[in-house]
């Protein structure tokens, strides 16, 4: 039996993947699309929802 086929973008054989740092990942909300937003910080400096990583806008508790 043969191994997995090339699954294209995001697949097992994707050679275009680029490693990102924690800081770079946390700054991605603006490039992911309008349904995402940056996490919010509490007055004490802790993160409200996702440890500083982008979140979906509907996840914000109002």
Predicted model as a PDB file, atoms N, CA, C, CB and O in Angstrom, pLDDT in the B-factor column:
MODEL        1                                                                  
ATOM      1  N   UNK A   1       0.850  -1.181   0.000  1.00 48.00           N  
ATOM      2  CA  UNK A   1       0.000   0.000   0.000  1.00 48.00           C  
ATOM      3  C   UNK A   1       0.888   1.234   0.000  1.00 48.00           C  
ATOM      4  CB  UNK A   1      -0.963   0.004   1.223  1.00 48.00           C  
ATOM      5  O   UNK A   1       1.871   1.302   0.738  1.00 48.00           O  
ATOM      6  N   UNK A   2       0.544   2.194  -0.818  1.00 53.00           N  
ATOM      7  CA  UNK A   2       1.304   3.437  -0.914  1.00 53.00           C  
ATOM      8  C   UNK A   2       0.970   4.358   0.250  1.00 53.00           C  
ATOM      9  CB  UNK A   2       1.022   4.141  -2.247  1.00 53.00           C  
ATOM     10  O   UNK A   2      -0.074   4.223   0.888  1.00 53.00           O  
ATOM     11  N   UNK A   3       1.887   5.311   0.519  1.00 52.00           N  
ATOM     12  CA  UNK A   3       1.659   6.314   1.554  1.00 52.00           C  
ATOM     13  C   UNK A   3       0.634   7.342   1.103  1.00 52.00           C  
ATOM     14  CB  UNK A   3       2.967   7.007   1.925  1.00 52.00           C  
ATOM     15  O   UNK A   3       0.085   7.224   0.008  1.00 52.00           O  
ATOM     16  N   UNK A   4       0.364   8.361   1.937  1.00 54.00           N  
ATOM     17  CA  UNK A   4      -0.647   9.374   1.602  1.00 54.00           C  
ATOM     18  C   UNK A   4      -0.258  10.179   0.366  1.00 54.00           C  
ATOM     19  CB  UNK A   4      -0.859  10.319   2.784  1.00 54.00           C  
ATOM     20  O   UNK A   4       0.918  10.449   0.122  1.00 54.00           O  
ATOM     21  N   UNK A   5      -1.251  10.545  -0.389  1.00 55.00           N  
ATOM     22  CA  UNK A   5      -1.041  11.370  -1.574  1.00 55.00           C  
ATOM     23  C   UNK A   5      -0.794  12.819  -1.164  1.00 55.00           C  
ATOM     24  CB  UNK A   5      -2.254  11.277  -2.527  1.00 55.00           C  
ATOM     25  O   UNK A   5      -1.091  13.212  -0.036  1.00 55.00           O  
ATOM     26  N   UNK A   6      -0.254  13.601  -2.076  1.00 53.00           N  
ATOM     27  CA  UNK A   6      -0.074  15.031  -1.818  1.00 53.00           C  
ATOM     28  C   UNK A   6      -1.452  15.648  -1.646  1.00 53.00           C  
ATOM     29  CB  UNK A   6       0.722  15.735  -2.977  1.00 53.00           C  
ATOM     30  O   UNK A   6      -2.267  15.620  -2.568  1.00 53.00           O  
ATOM     31  N   UNK A   7      -1.714  16.199  -0.479  1.00 54.00           N  
ATOM     32  CA  UNK A   7      -3.034  16.735  -0.169  1.00 54.00           C  
ATOM     33  C   UNK A   7      -3.158  18.216  -0.468  1.00 54.00           C  
ATOM     34  CB  UNK A   7      -3.357  16.490   1.271  1.00 54.00           C  
ATOM     35  O   UNK A   7      -4.167  18.828  -0.117  1.00 54.00           O  
ATOM     36  N   UNK A   8      -2.155  18.813  -1.109  1.00 55.00           N  
ATOM     37  CA  UNK A   8      -2.240  20.223  -1.487  1.00 55.00           C  
ATOM     38  C   UNK A   8      -2.019  21.154  -0.324  1.00 55.00           C  
ATOM     39  CB  UNK A   8      -3.568  20.512  -2.104  1.00 55.00           C  
ATOM     40  O   UNK A   8      -1.335  20.795   0.635  1.00 55.00           O  
ATOM     41  N   UNK A   9      -2.581  22.341  -0.388  1.00 57.00           N  
ATOM     42  CA  UNK A   9      -2.380  23.361   0.634  1.00 57.00           C  
ATOM     43  C   UNK A   9      -2.775  22.817   1.996  1.00 57.00           C  
ATOM     44  CB  UNK A   9      -3.185  24.628   0.307  1.00 57.00           C  
ATOM     45  O   UNK A   9      -3.895  22.344   2.185  1.00 57.00           O  
ATOM     46  N   UNK A  10      -1.860  22.887   2.931  1.00 55.00           N  
ATOM     47  CA  UNK A  10      -2.118  22.394   4.267  1.00 55.00           C  
ATOM     48  C   UNK A  10      -1.993  20.890   4.399  1.00 55.00           C  
ATOM     49  CB  UNK A  10      -3.466  22.811   4.692  1.00 55.00           C  
ATOM     50  O   UNK A  10      -2.168  20.346   5.489  1.00 55.00           O  
ATOM     51  N   UNK A  11      -1.690  20.206   3.296  1.00 56.00           N  
ATOM     52  CA  UNK A  11      -1.582  18.755   3.319  1.00 56.00           C  
ATOM     53  C   UNK A  11      -0.249  18.280   3.865  1.00 56.00           C  
ATOM     54  CB  UNK A  11      -1.786  18.205   1.939  1.00 56.00           C  
ATOM     55  O   UNK A  11       0.598  19.079   4.265  1.00 56.00           O  
ATOM     56  N   UNK A  12      -0.082  16.994   3.876  1.00 61.00           N  
ATOM     57  CA  UNK A  12       1.110  16.384   4.445  1.00 61.00           C  
ATOM     58  C   UNK A  12       2.388  16.751   3.700  1.00 61.00           C  
ATOM     59  CB  UNK A  12       0.953  14.897   4.462  1.00 61.00           C  
ATOM     60  O   UNK A  12       3.458  16.793   4.307  1.00 61.00           O  
ATOM     61  N   UNK A  13       2.301  17.012   2.425  1.00 64.00           N  
ATOM     62  CA  UNK A  13       3.486  17.286   1.618  1.00 64.00           C  
ATOM     63  C   UNK A  13       3.638  18.765   1.282  1.00 64.00           C  
ATOM     64  CB  UNK A  13       3.435  16.482   0.345  1.00 64.00           C  
ATOM     65  O   UNK A  13       4.352  19.106   0.339  1.00 64.00           O  
ATOM     66  N   UNK A  14       3.005  19.621   2.008  1.00 61.00           N  
ATOM     67  CA  UNK A  14       3.067  21.053   1.742  1.00 61.00           C  
ATOM     68  C   UNK A  14       4.460  21.576   2.067  1.00 61.00           C  
ATOM     69  CB  UNK A  14       1.995  21.812   2.558  1.00 61.00           C  
ATOM     70  O   UNK A  14       4.909  21.493   3.210  1.00 61.00           O  
ATOM     71  N   UNK A  15       5.137  22.110   1.066  1.00 69.00           N  
ATOM     72  CA  UNK A  15       6.489  22.646   1.280  1.00 69.00           C  
ATOM     73  C   UNK A  15       6.475  24.158   1.441  1.00 69.00           C  
ATOM     74  CB  UNK A  15       7.401  22.261   0.119  1.00 69.00           C  
ATOM     75  O   UNK A  15       7.537  24.774   1.538  1.00 69.00           O  
ATOM     76  N   UNK A  16       5.295  24.767   1.472  1.00 74.00           N  
ATOM     77  CA  UNK A  16       5.198  26.225   1.600  1.00 74.00           C  
ATOM     78  C   UNK A  16       4.921  26.671   3.036  1.00 74.00           C  
ATOM     79  CB  UNK A  16       4.105  26.752   0.685  1.00 74.00           C  
ATOM     80  O   UNK A  16       4.695  27.856   3.283  1.00 74.00           O  
ATOM     81  N   UNK A  17       4.938  25.753   3.962  1.00 75.00           N  
ATOM     82  CA  UNK A  17       4.661  26.091   5.353  1.00 75.00           C  
ATOM     83  C   UNK A  17       5.779  26.961   5.917  1.00 75.00           C  
ATOM     84  CB  UNK A  17       4.493  24.815   6.198  1.00 75.00           C  
ATOM     85  O   UNK A  17       6.958  26.734   5.643  1.00 75.00           O  
ATOM     86  N   UNK A  18       5.388  27.970   6.718  1.00 82.00           N  
ATOM     87  CA  UNK A  18       6.352  28.882   7.321  1.00 82.00           C  
ATOM     88  C   UNK A  18       6.105  28.916   8.823  1.00 82.00           C  
ATOM     89  CB  UNK A  18       6.246  30.313   6.701  1.00 82.00           C  
ATOM     90  O   UNK A  18       4.991  29.185   9.272  1.00 82.00           O  
ATOM     91  N   UNK A  19       7.140  28.645   9.586  1.00 86.00           N  
ATOM     92  CA  UNK A  19       7.022  28.658  11.036  1.00 86.00           C  
ATOM     93  C   UNK A  19       6.827  30.084  11.538  1.00 86.00           C  
ATOM     94  CB  UNK A  19       8.262  28.023  11.686  1.00 86.00           C  
ATOM     95  O   UNK A  19       7.468  31.009  11.038  1.00 86.00           O  
ATOM     96  N   UNK A  20       5.954  30.269  12.516  1.00 88.00           N  
ATOM     97  CA  UNK A  20       5.686  31.582  13.104  1.00 88.00           C  
ATOM     98  C   UNK A  20       6.008  31.552  14.590  1.00 88.00           C  
ATOM     99  CB  UNK A  20       4.213  32.001  12.877  1.00 88.00           C  
ATOM    100  O   UNK A  20       5.858  30.524  15.250  1.00 88.00           O  
ATOM    101  N   UNK A  21       6.454  32.692  15.107  1.00 92.00           N  
ATOM    102  CA  UNK A  21       6.712  32.799  16.541  1.00 92.00           C  
ATOM    103  C   UNK A  21       5.396  33.053  17.269  1.00 92.00           C  
ATOM    104  CB  UNK A  21       7.737  33.931  16.842  1.00 92.00           C  
ATOM    105  O   UNK A  21       4.381  33.359  16.644  1.00 92.00           O  
ATOM    106  N   UNK A  22       5.421  32.925  18.578  1.00 91.00           N  
ATOM    107  CA  UNK A  22       4.235  33.209  19.385  1.00 91.00           C  
ATOM    108  C   UNK A  22       3.764  34.646  19.159  1.00 91.00           C  
ATOM    109  CB  UNK A  22       4.529  32.970  20.880  1.00 91.00           C  
ATOM    110  O   UNK A  22       2.564  34.883  19.022  1.00 91.00           O  
ATOM    111  N   UNK A  23       4.676  35.594  19.118  1.00 91.00           N  
ATOM    112  CA  UNK A  23       4.332  37.000  18.898  1.00 91.00           C  
ATOM    113  C   UNK A  23       3.688  37.200  17.538  1.00 91.00           C  
ATOM    114  CB  UNK A  23       5.572  37.880  19.021  1.00 91.00           C  
ATOM    115  O   UNK A  23       2.708  37.934  17.420  1.00 91.00           O  
ATOM    116  N   UNK A  24       4.229  36.553  16.505  1.00 90.00           N  
ATOM    117  CA  UNK A  24       3.653  36.673  15.163  1.00 90.00           C  
ATOM    118  C   UNK A  24       2.244  36.095  15.113  1.00 90.00           C  
ATOM    119  CB  UNK A  24       4.544  35.967  14.134  1.00 90.00           C  
ATOM    120  O   UNK A  24       1.354  36.684  14.499  1.00 90.00           O  
ATOM    121  N   UNK A  25       2.034  34.951  15.754  1.00 88.00           N  
ATOM    122  CA  UNK A  25       0.701  34.339  15.768  1.00 88.00           C  
ATOM    123  C   UNK A  25      -0.317  35.224  16.469  1.00 88.00           C  
ATOM    124  CB  UNK A  25       0.751  32.977  16.447  1.00 88.00           C  
ATOM    125  O   UNK A  25      -1.459  35.341  16.022  1.00 88.00           O  
ATOM    126  N   UNK A  26       0.095  35.845  17.563  1.00 89.00           N  
ATOM    127  CA  UNK A  26      -0.819  36.699  18.319  1.00 89.00           C  
ATOM    128  C   UNK A  26      -1.189  37.970  17.554  1.00 89.00           C  
ATOM    129  CB  UNK A  26      -0.196  37.067  19.654  1.00 89.00           C  
ATOM    130  O   UNK A  26      -2.198  38.601  17.871  1.00 89.00           O  
ATOM    131  N   UNK A  27      -0.398  38.357  16.556  1.00 89.00           N  
ATOM    132  CA  UNK A  27      -0.662  39.566  15.780  1.00 89.00           C  
ATOM    133  C   UNK A  27      -1.412  39.278  14.476  1.00 89.00           C  
ATOM    134  CB  UNK A  27       0.643  40.270  15.471  1.00 89.00           C  
ATOM    135  O   UNK A  27      -1.574  40.182  13.656  1.00 89.00           O  
ATOM    136  N   UNK A  28      -1.863  38.063  14.269  1.00 86.00           N  
ATOM    137  CA  UNK A  28      -2.480  37.682  12.993  1.00 86.00           C  
ATOM    138  C   UNK A  28      -3.945  38.057  12.824  1.00 86.00           C  
ATOM    139  CB  UNK A  28      -2.356  36.234  12.820  1.00 86.00           C  
ATOM    140  O   UNK A  28      -4.457  37.944  11.711  1.00 86.00           O  
ATOM    141  N   UNK A  29      -4.632  38.486  13.838  1.00 86.00           N  
ATOM    142  CA  UNK A  29      -6.079  38.725  13.741  1.00 86.00           C  
ATOM    143  C   UNK A  29      -6.434  39.607  12.551  1.00 86.00           C  
ATOM    144  CB  UNK A  29      -6.592  39.368  15.024  1.00 86.00           C  
ATOM    145  O   UNK A  29      -7.417  39.335  11.862  1.00 86.00           O  
ATOM    146  N   UNK A  30      -5.668  40.641  12.297  1.00 84.00           N  
ATOM    147  CA  UNK A  30      -5.973  41.551  11.197  1.00 84.00           C  
ATOM    148  C   UNK A  30      -5.825  40.927   9.821  1.00 84.00           C  
ATOM    149  CB  UNK A  30      -5.095  42.744  11.284  1.00 84.00           C  
ATOM    150  O   UNK A  30      -6.396  41.434   8.855  1.00 84.00           O  
ATOM    151  N   UNK A  31      -5.077  39.844   9.707  1.00 86.00           N  
ATOM    152  CA  UNK A  31      -4.874  39.214   8.407  1.00 86.00           C  
ATOM    153  C   UNK A  31      -5.728  37.967   8.205  1.00 86.00           C  
ATOM    154  CB  UNK A  31      -3.426  38.859   8.238  1.00 86.00           C  
ATOM    155  O   UNK A  31      -5.750  37.408   7.108  1.00 86.00           O  
ATOM    156  N   UNK A  32      -6.426  37.527   9.239  1.00 87.00           N  
ATOM    157  CA  UNK A  32      -7.227  36.307   9.144  1.00 87.00           C  
ATOM    158  C   UNK A  32      -8.616  36.545   8.560  1.00 87.00           C  
ATOM    159  CB  UNK A  32      -7.360  35.681  10.503  1.00 87.00           C  
ATOM    160  O   UNK A  32      -9.255  35.598   8.103  1.00 87.00           O  
ATOM    161  N   UNK A  33      -9.087  37.764   8.566  1.00 86.00           N  
ATOM    162  CA  UNK A  33     -10.413  38.068   8.046  1.00 86.00           C  
ATOM    163  C   UNK A  33     -11.246  38.794   9.077  1.00 86.00           C  
ATOM    164  CB  UNK A  33     -11.119  36.800   7.608  1.00 86.00           C  
ATOM    165  O   UNK A  33     -10.884  38.877  10.250  1.00 86.00           O  
ATOM    166  N   UNK A  34     -12.362  39.314   8.622  1.00 89.00           N  
ATOM    167  CA  UNK A  34     -13.180  40.185   9.467  1.00 89.00           C  
ATOM    168  C   UNK A  34     -13.913  39.457  10.585  1.00 89.00           C  
ATOM    169  CB  UNK A  34     -14.174  40.901   8.624  1.00 89.00           C  
ATOM    170  O   UNK A  34     -14.451  40.109  11.480  1.00 89.00           O  
ATOM    171  N   UNK A  35     -13.953  38.144  10.565  1.00 90.00           N  
ATOM    172  CA  UNK A  35     -14.621  37.412  11.637  1.00 90.00           C  
ATOM    173  C   UNK A  35     -13.726  37.228  12.862  1.00 90.00           C  
ATOM    174  CB  UNK A  35     -15.078  36.058  11.130  1.00 90.00           C  
ATOM    175  O   UNK A  35     -14.185  36.764  13.905  1.00 90.00           O  
ATOM    176  N   UNK A  36     -12.435  37.596  12.734  1.00 91.00           N  
ATOM    177  CA  UNK A  36     -11.485  37.477  13.837  1.00 91.00           C  
ATOM    178  C   UNK A  36     -11.186  38.820  14.466  1.00 91.00           C  
ATOM    179  CB  UNK A  36     -10.200  36.839  13.358  1.00 91.00           C  
ATOM    180  O   UNK A  36     -11.337  39.862  13.828  1.00 91.00           O  
ATOM    181  N   UNK A  37     -10.762  38.795  15.715  1.00 90.00           N  
ATOM    182  CA  UNK A  37     -10.329  39.993  16.415  1.00 90.00           C  
ATOM    183  C   UNK A  37      -9.205  39.617  17.375  1.00 90.00           C  
ATOM    184  CB  UNK A  37     -11.516  40.660  17.174  1.00 90.00           C  
ATOM    185  O   UNK A  37      -9.008  38.440  17.674  1.00 90.00           O  
ATOM    186  N   UNK A  38      -8.480  40.599  17.849  1.00 90.00           N  
ATOM    187  CA  UNK A  38      -7.440  40.349  18.838  1.00 90.00           C  
ATOM    188  C   UNK A  38      -8.074  40.067  20.185  1.00 90.00           C  
ATOM    189  CB  UNK A  38      -6.474  41.541  18.936  1.00 90.00           C  
ATOM    190  O   UNK A  38      -9.144  40.588  20.501  1.00 90.00           O  
ATOM    191  N   UNK A  39      -7.419  39.252  20.967  1.00 90.00           N  
ATOM    192  CA  UNK A  39      -7.847  38.995  22.334  1.00 90.00           C  
ATOM    193  C   UNK A  39      -7.760  40.309  23.110  1.00 90.00           C  
ATOM    194  CB  UNK A  39      -6.973  37.876  23.006  1.00 90.00           C  
ATOM    195  O   UNK A  39      -7.008  41.207  22.731  1.00 90.00           O  
ATOM    196  N   UNK A  40      -8.514  40.420  24.173  1.00 89.00           N  
ATOM    197  CA  UNK A  40      -8.501  41.630  24.999  1.00 89.00           C  
ATOM    198  C   UNK A  40      -7.757  41.351  26.301  1.00 89.00           C  
ATOM    199  CB  UNK A  40      -9.949  42.119  25.291  1.00 89.00           C  
ATOM    200  O   UNK A  40      -7.716  40.217  26.779  1.00 89.00           O  
ATOM    201  N   UNK A  41      -7.172  42.405  26.863  1.00 92.00           N  
ATOM    202  CA  UNK A  41      -6.485  42.258  28.140  1.00 92.00           C  
ATOM    203  C   UNK A  41      -7.334  42.804  29.274  1.00 92.00           C  
ATOM    204  CB  UNK A  41      -5.133  42.965  28.106  1.00 92.00           C  
ATOM    205  O   UNK A  41      -8.053  43.790  29.112  1.00 92.00           O  
ATOM    206  N   UNK A  42      -7.242  42.158  30.410  1.00 94.00           N  
ATOM    207  CA  UNK A  42      -7.867  42.634  31.636  1.00 94.00           C  
ATOM    208  C   UNK A  42      -7.011  43.759  32.210  1.00 94.00           C  
ATOM    209  CB  UNK A  42      -8.041  41.477  32.668  1.00 94.00           C  
ATOM    210  O   UNK A  42      -5.849  43.896  31.827  1.00 94.00           O  
ATOM    211  N   UNK A  43      -7.554  44.563  33.117  1.00 95.00           N  
ATOM    212  CA  UNK A  43      -6.774  45.639  33.732  1.00 95.00           C  
ATOM    213  C   UNK A  43      -5.469  45.159  34.394  1.00 95.00           C  
ATOM    214  CB  UNK A  43      -7.622  46.344  34.760  1.00 95.00           C  
ATOM    215  O   UNK A  43      -4.502  45.915  34.486  1.00 95.00           O  
ATOM    216  N   UNK A  44      -5.453  43.908  34.848  1.00 97.00           N  
ATOM    217  CA  UNK A  44      -4.238  43.395  35.497  1.00 97.00           C  
ATOM    218  C   UNK A  44      -3.219  42.827  34.504  1.00 97.00           C  
ATOM    219  CB  UNK A  44      -4.611  42.321  36.500  1.00 97.00           C  
ATOM    220  O   UNK A  44      -2.183  42.305  34.916  1.00 97.00           O  
ATOM    221  N   UNK A  45      -3.504  42.924  33.196  1.00 94.00           N  
ATOM    222  CA  UNK A  45      -2.570  42.476  32.165  1.00 94.00           C  
ATOM    223  C   UNK A  45      -2.769  41.047  31.696  1.00 94.00           C  
ATOM    224  CB  UNK A  45      -1.195  42.621  32.661  1.00 94.00           C  
ATOM    225  O   UNK A  45      -2.108  40.617  30.750  1.00 94.00           O  
ATOM    226  N   UNK A  46      -3.667  40.293  32.334  1.00 95.00           N  
ATOM    227  CA  UNK A  46      -3.946  38.935  31.873  1.00 95.00           C  
ATOM    228  C   UNK A  46      -4.874  38.997  30.663  1.00 95.00           C  
ATOM    229  CB  UNK A  46      -4.577  38.077  33.009  1.00 95.00           C  
ATOM    230  O   UNK A  46      -5.530  40.011  30.426  1.00 95.00           O  
ATOM    231  N   UNK A  47      -4.922  37.913  29.906  1.00 93.00           N  
ATOM    232  CA  UNK A  47      -5.779  37.860  28.724  1.00 93.00           C  
ATOM    233  C   UNK A  47      -7.176  37.394  29.099  1.00 93.00           C  
ATOM    234  CB  UNK A  47      -5.179  36.933  27.660  1.00 93.00           C  
ATOM    235  O   UNK A  47      -7.344  36.557  29.986  1.00 93.00           O  
ATOM    236  N   UNK A  48      -8.183  37.943  28.416  1.00 91.00           N  
ATOM    237  CA  UNK A  48      -9.574  37.601  28.730  1.00 91.00           C  
ATOM    238  C   UNK A  48     -10.006  36.254  28.158  1.00 91.00           C  
ATOM    239  CB  UNK A  48     -10.492  38.677  28.211  1.00 91.00           C  
ATOM    240  O   UNK A  48     -10.722  35.514  28.832  1.00 91.00           O  
ATOM    241  N   UNK A  49      -9.594  35.911  26.936  1.00 90.00           N  
ATOM    242  CA  UNK A  49     -10.202  34.777  26.268  1.00 90.00           C  
ATOM    243  C   UNK A  49      -9.244  33.682  25.807  1.00 90.00           C  
ATOM    244  CB  UNK A  49     -10.945  35.262  25.116  1.00 90.00           C  
ATOM    245  O   UNK A  49      -9.509  32.501  26.031  1.00 90.00           O  
ATOM    246  N   UNK A  50      -8.136  34.053  25.167  1.00 91.00           N  
ATOM    247  CA  UNK A  50      -7.352  33.051  24.445  1.00 91.00           C  
ATOM    248  C   UNK A  50      -5.850  33.267  24.591  1.00 91.00           C  
ATOM    249  CB  UNK A  50      -7.724  33.064  22.980  1.00 91.00           C  
ATOM    250  O   UNK A  50      -5.102  33.078  23.632  1.00 91.00           O  
ATOM    251  N   UNK A  51      -5.409  33.656  25.766  1.00 92.00           N  
ATOM    252  CA  UNK A  51      -3.973  33.848  26.043  1.00 92.00           C  
ATOM    253  C   UNK A  51      -3.290  34.770  25.036  1.00 92.00           C  
ATOM    254  CB  UNK A  51      -3.266  32.505  26.050  1.00 92.00           C  
ATOM    255  O   UNK A  51      -2.089  34.644  24.795  1.00 92.00           O  
ATOM    256  N   UNK A  52      -4.050  35.701  24.443  1.00 91.00           N  
ATOM    257  CA  UNK A  52      -3.483  36.671  23.523  1.00 91.00           C  
ATOM    258  C   UNK A  52      -3.570  36.317  22.059  1.00 91.00           C  
ATOM    259  CB  UNK A  52      -2.097  36.882  23.860  1.00 91.00           C  
ATOM    260  O   UNK A  52      -3.261  37.146  21.203  1.00 91.00           O  
ATOM    261  N   UNK A  53      -3.982  35.108  21.755  1.00 92.00           N  
ATOM    262  CA  UNK A  53      -4.112  34.695  20.357  1.00 92.00           C  
ATOM    263  C   UNK A  53      -5.436  35.207  19.782  1.00 92.00           C  
ATOM    264  CB  UNK A  53      -4.026  33.148  20.232  1.00 92.00           C  
ATOM    265  O   UNK A  53      -6.381  35.444  20.535  1.00 92.00           O  
ATOM    266  N   UNK A  54      -5.517  35.382  18.451  1.00 92.00           N  
ATOM    267  CA  UNK A  54      -6.761  35.860  17.842  1.00 92.00           C  
ATOM    268  C   UNK A  54      -7.947  34.967  18.194  1.00 92.00           C  
ATOM    269  CB  UNK A  54      -6.608  35.937  16.328  1.00 92.00           C  
ATOM    270  O   UNK A  54      -7.798  33.765  18.413  1.00 92.00           O  
ATOM    271  N   UNK A  55      -9.115  35.576  18.244  1.00 91.00           N  
ATOM    272  CA  UNK A  55     -10.348  34.843  18.533  1.00 91.00           C  
ATOM    273  C   UNK A  55     -11.411  35.234  17.511  1.00 91.00           C  
ATOM    274  CB  UNK A  55     -10.845  35.129  19.984  1.00 91.00           C  
ATOM    275  O   UNK A  55     -11.296  36.261  16.842  1.00 91.00           O  
ATOM    276  N   UNK A  56     -12.433  34.414  17.400  1.00 91.00           N  
ATOM    277  CA  UNK A  56     -13.576  34.763  16.569  1.00 91.00           C  
ATOM    278  C   UNK A  56     -14.385  35.822  17.312  1.00 91.00           C  
ATOM    279  CB  UNK A  56     -14.451  33.503  16.235  1.00 91.00           C  
ATOM    280  O   UNK A  56     -14.546  35.749  18.530  1.00 91.00           O  
ATOM    281  N   UNK A  57     -14.889  36.798  16.576  1.00 90.00           N  
ATOM    282  CA  UNK A  57     -15.614  37.911  17.219  1.00 90.00           C  
ATOM    283  C   UNK A  57     -16.790  37.442  18.064  1.00 90.00           C  
ATOM    284  CB  UNK A  57     -16.113  38.881  16.166  1.00 90.00           C  
ATOM    285  O   UNK A  57     -17.081  38.039  19.101  1.00 90.00           O  
ATOM    286  N   UNK A  58     -17.475  36.376  17.635  1.00 89.00           N  
ATOM    287  CA  UNK A  58     -18.637  35.912  18.383  1.00 89.00           C  
ATOM    288  C   UNK A  58     -18.262  35.319  19.743  1.00 89.00           C  
ATOM    289  CB  UNK A  58     -19.390  34.883  17.569  1.00 89.00           C  
ATOM    290  O   UNK A  58     -19.135  35.097  20.583  1.00 89.00           O  
ATOM    291  N   UNK A  59     -16.965  35.061  19.965  1.00 86.00           N  
ATOM    292  CA  UNK A  59     -16.534  34.493  21.237  1.00 86.00           C  
ATOM    293  C   UNK A  59     -16.438  35.546  22.358  1.00 86.00           C  
ATOM    294  CB  UNK A  59     -15.190  33.813  21.056  1.00 86.00           C  
ATOM    295  O   UNK A  59     -16.308  35.193  23.530  1.00 86.00           O  
ATOM    296  N   UNK A  60     -16.503  36.816  22.001  1.00 83.00           N  
ATOM    297  CA  UNK A  60     -16.397  37.882  23.001  1.00 83.00           C  
ATOM    298  C   UNK A  60     -17.683  37.932  23.804  1.00 83.00           C  
ATOM    299  CB  UNK A  60     -16.112  39.259  22.335  1.00 83.00           C  
ATOM    300  O   UNK A  60     -18.772  38.059  23.245  1.00 83.00           O  
ATOM    301  N   UNK A  61     -17.551  37.832  25.100  1.00 75.00           N  
ATOM    302  CA  UNK A  61     -18.716  37.886  25.985  1.00 75.00           C  
ATOM    303  C   UNK A  61     -19.004  39.342  26.300  1.00 75.00           C  
ATOM    304  CB  UNK A  61     -18.481  37.064  27.298  1.00 75.00           C  
ATOM    305  O   UNK A  61     -18.128  40.064  26.777  1.00 75.00           O  
ATOM    306  N   UNK A  62     -20.207  39.768  26.039  1.00 69.00           N  
ATOM    307  CA  UNK A  62     -20.565  41.167  26.270  1.00 69.00           C  
ATOM    308  C   UNK A  62     -21.371  41.305  27.510  1.00 69.00           C  
ATOM    309  CB  UNK A  62     -21.324  41.737  25.101  1.00 69.00           C  
ATOM    310  O   UNK A  62     -21.766  42.414  27.869  1.00 69.00           O  
TER     311      UNK A  62                                                      
ENDMDL                                                                          
END                                                                             
